[in-house]
């Protein structure tokens, strides 16, 4: 059995569907494929919810209409203008419209209501992917995530109830098929929709692998692998072939969006390999428990800080941004401090020699030019 998760950015482009089909054709069955929301749908749905709450219903409706147009346009490109998919999509959008209108009337908004709305992003993308695979003659079944992924009622950041989830998933009579399931959301035992936090489609994939004793998960992303820095910001980053689960967990706390923290806990408990790759499979990064890290430093930059991170410490003024760097030895640490001082940057530092992990806090945003130079210093260019 294979567990595959595909990112939503890829699903927003018509040209990627044929590549995805080829990817699946080269993979043995049975497969579980975890689907993410298309593009920025989740965040846009959340934004529309807040606008409706703030008495700005017209702007909220504009956002919903833009999401609708994106999905309908994609469906028309894939299936032609006369298709049954649009009927299903419009039924979901009718539910979204009613929820948004309800917020604007009642002026009531909480995590429970938001979860109902933002989970619709995965519902929409699952409909499109299901019909695409079916139209290409794949033996495919679409599973309803809230029937199988059971969580507590911590809406917005729900925790999976593993034993109940395991019981539900094991009730599936596995055949030589493809099983699609939406990531990101599930439901309580009372069937109330919950979401498990941003990027938690990866957590859904990890739960599946754990239940079915699969030894690896493939995460298909819009970049070839994990790099020494974000290739969308930094020029010429270095591909990283392997990362230890401990380092991955630290990076997940500090902005490496490809990795979900709870997912790492699941794979450590079950000795599951995580493979990050793209649709063309040209490169990949493997994350596993017991790996020794390669010597390449890995940099995460973020302009927000998680208040619950156990690596944070009290400082007098709240930082604006931070840089987290894995695989930093004492020699590199001195180079970094020297570079930052040469740029007259004010920073606070937290360094773990045990984990070779460095976090730098700044009271300002760092420009892309400084980040580029910083990256070059760190990787020794």
N, C-alpha and C positions, 0 to 999 in steps of 0.2 A: 504494500500500500504506500502511496505517496501523499504527502500533505504539501499543498502549494498555496501560497497567498500572493495575490497580484495587487499592486498599488493602484490607487484611484487616479493618479495623474496619467498613467498609461491608458486607463479605460476611457479617458476623455477624448482621445485621438482616434479617429476612424481608421487611420493607417495601421494602428497597433493591433487591431483585431485579427487580421490575417497572420501577423507574427505570433500572436497568442495561440491561434489555431495550430500553427506549425509546431509551437513549443509543446502543446498538449499531445499532438500526434506522435512526438518523439519520446513521450513519457508513458511507461507501462501503467496499466490500470489494475486495481481500482484506484481512483484518485479522490481525495477531498480537496476542493478548491475554495479558498476563503476570499470573498469579494469585499472590496472597500468601496466607499462612496466615490463618485466620479468627481475629479478635480477638487475644487474648493467648496463643494456642495454643503458639507457639514458646517463649516464656519459661516457660510452664507445663510443657512437655515437658522443658526443661532443668532446671527445679526438681525435677521428679519423678526425673530421673536422679541428681541429687546426693543426694536423700533416700534413694534405694535404695542408693547407695554408702555413705551414713552409717548403714546398718543401720536405716533407718526405712521399710521396705518398705510397711507398712500405709498410711502417709501418702502415699507415692508412688502407691500404687494408688488412693487416694481422688482424687488429682489427675487421674490417667488416666481414672477413671470420670466425673469432672466434664467433661472434654474430650469423652469419648464421648457423654455425655448432651446436650451442646451441639450436636454435629454430628447426632446422630440426631434430636433435636427439630427442628432446622432442616430436615432432609430430610423429616421427617413433615409439616411445615408446607407445604413446597414441593410434595411429591409424593403426600401421603397416607400412611397408616400401612402399607399394603401396597405396598411398592415394592422394586425391585431395587437401588436405591442403598444401602440399609442393609446388604445383603449385602456389597457392595464395601467399605463403610466398616468393617464388623466384621472383614473380612479384614485390613485395615490395622491395626486396633486389636489383632488377635491378634499381629501382628508386633511392635507396640509393647510389648504385655504380655510377650512372650518376651524382648525386649531388656532391659526393666526388671527382670524376674525374674533374668535372667542377671547383671546388675550386682550385685544383692543377694546372689547366691550366690558369685560369683567375687571380689567386692570390687575389681573392675578397672574403672576409668573413665578415659578419655582423650578428646582432641578427636575422634579417629576414631570412637569409639563414640557420642559425643554427636551428631556430624554425622548418623550413621545414624538417630538418634532424632528430632532436631528437624526434619530434612527431611520427616518424615512429615506435618507440619502442612500444607505445600503440596500434598502428595499428596492429603490428605483434602479440602481446599478445591477442588482441581482436579476431583475426582470430582463434587462437588456442582454446580459451575458448568457442567461439561460436560453433565451430564444436564439441568440447567435449560434451557440453550440448545437442546439437542437436543429436549426436550419442547415447546419453542416453535417448532420447525420451522426453526431456523437450520442452514445447512450447516456443521457444525463438526467439527473433528478435534482429538483430544487427543494432544499430543506428549509423549513421556517426556523430561524435562529431562536425565537422565543419559545419554541417547543423543546429545545435541546440544551441551550446554554442557560443554566439556572444560576442566579446570583442572589446576594442579599439585597436589601432595599436602600443601600447607600447611593441614591440616585446621583448620576453625574460621574461617579467614580466607584461603581459597584464592584464587589469582590465575588468571583465565581464560587459557587458551592460545589466543590469537586465531586463528592460522592453522588449527589443528585444528578449532576451533569453527566457523570460516567454512566449511571443507570439509564438515563435517557438515550445517550448515544449508543450504548451497547444493545439497545432494543432494535436498532436498525439491522435489517437482514442484508448484510453486505454482499453485493454481487459484483461482477466485473464491469462496473459502471463508473461514471463520473458523478460525484455528489457535490453540488454547489451549496454553500451556506454563507450568509452574510456575516461579516466580522463586526466587531465594535459593540454590538448590543446583545442583550438576552432578556430574561424576564425573571421576576420573583416567583416564588411558589404560588402566589396569588395571581400570576399572569400580568403583572404590571411591568411595562417596558422599562428596562434600565440600560444605561450605557456604562462602559468600563473604563472610560478615559480616552483621550486622544491617542491615536496610534495603536489602540487595543485590538485592532483586527489581527495583529501579530500574536496577541495573547490568545485569541480564538484558535489560531493555528496551533499554538503550543498545547492548548487543552486537548485538541483532537489527537495530536501526536502522543500525548501522555496516556490518553484513554486507550488508544489502539496499539500502544507499544511500538510505535514507529521510531526508527533510529535517526531520522533526519527530517528537516523542514526546509523547503525552498521558498525564499521570499524574493519575488520578482519586483524590481524597482525601476525607476526611470534613470538610474545611474548604474554603471557596470558592476560596482562593488562598493565597499566602504573604503574611503580614501583618507589620506593624512589630514585633509580638511575638506570642507564643503566645496565641491567643484563648481557650484553655482556662484561662489563668491571668490574663490582662490584659483589663480591660474596654475596649471601644471602640478596639481597635487599628486602624491604618490599612492598607487594602489596598495592596500594592506591585505595580505593573503590570509592571515589568521589572527584571531583575538581571543584571549582567555575570557571565560564567562565572568570572572571577577572584574576584569577591566571593562568589559561590556556593560556590566551593571553600574559601575561608576560613571561611565560615559552617558548612560541612559538618564542618570539623574541631572546631568548638566547639558542637556540639549541635543544629544545625538538622536534625532527623531525616528530613525529607522529601528531603534531598539526600544521595546517596552519593558519596564523594570520587572513586572511580575512574570513576563515571558521568560526572562533569564532564570528566575527562581524555579520555574517549571522544568526547564531543560536541564538545570543542574541536578534536580532530584531524580531525573530519569535518564541522564547521560545521553541527551538528544543533541545531534549536530544541527546548527543553524547555517544555512547556506544563502548568502545574498548574491544575487546575480541579476542580469537584465534579460530581455527577450532574445537577444542574440547570443547569450551565454559566452561572450568573449572573455570576461574576467569573472572572478568570484571572491568572496570573503567567507571564511568558515569561522564560526564561533562555537567553542565547546568547553566543557568543564575539563580541567586538567591540562589544557594547552599552555605552553609557554609562549608569552607574547613575543612577536618579532620586535626588532629594535626601533622600528619606525614610530616616532611620536604621532599621536592622533589628537587633533585640536577641535574643540567645540567652542563656538562663540555664541553668546546669547545676550539679549538685552533685558532679560527678566530672570528672577531667581526664585527657585522653589523654596518656600518658607520651611517645608518639613525636611529638607535635606539634612542628613546627619553629618555632613561635612562642613556645614556653615558654622561660623562662629560670630560672636557679637562684636560689632564695630560701631563706632560712634555715629556715622552717617550711613544711611542705607545706600548700597552701591547701585549704579545705573546699569552696569553691564558686567559680564565676567567672561574669562577665557579659561576653559578647563583643558588640561593636556595630560594624556596618558603616556607612559613609557619615558619618564623624565628622570635621568640619573643626576647625580650631584654636579657633574661637569656641565651638563646642559642647563641645569638650574642657574648656575653662575652666569652663563651666557645670556640667559633670558633676563635676569636682573640687570645686567650691564646694558642690554639693548633698551629696556624700558627706561632706565635712568638717562640714557642718551637722548631719549625722546621727551624728557621732562614730564613723564606721565606719573600721576599720583595713583598708587595702587596699594592694596592689602594683599597678603599672600598666605596661602594655606598649603602646606606640602606634606605629603605622607611618604616617607622614605621606604616604608614597608611595602606600599603599593606602587611606588614610583609615579605618584599621581599629584598633579599640581593644579591648584585653582587660584586664579588672579582676579581680584575684584577692582573695578574702576568706577570712579564717580563721573564718567563721561562715556559717550558712545565712541567706539573706535572706528575710524574711517577704513574703507576697504584698502586704501593705500598702506596704512599702518599694518592691517591684518596680513596683507600680502608680504610685506617686508618681514613681519614677525614670523610668518610661515617659513620663509627662506632661511632665516636665522636658525629656526628650530630643526629643519631637516638638513642643515649644513651646506646650503648653496652659497 
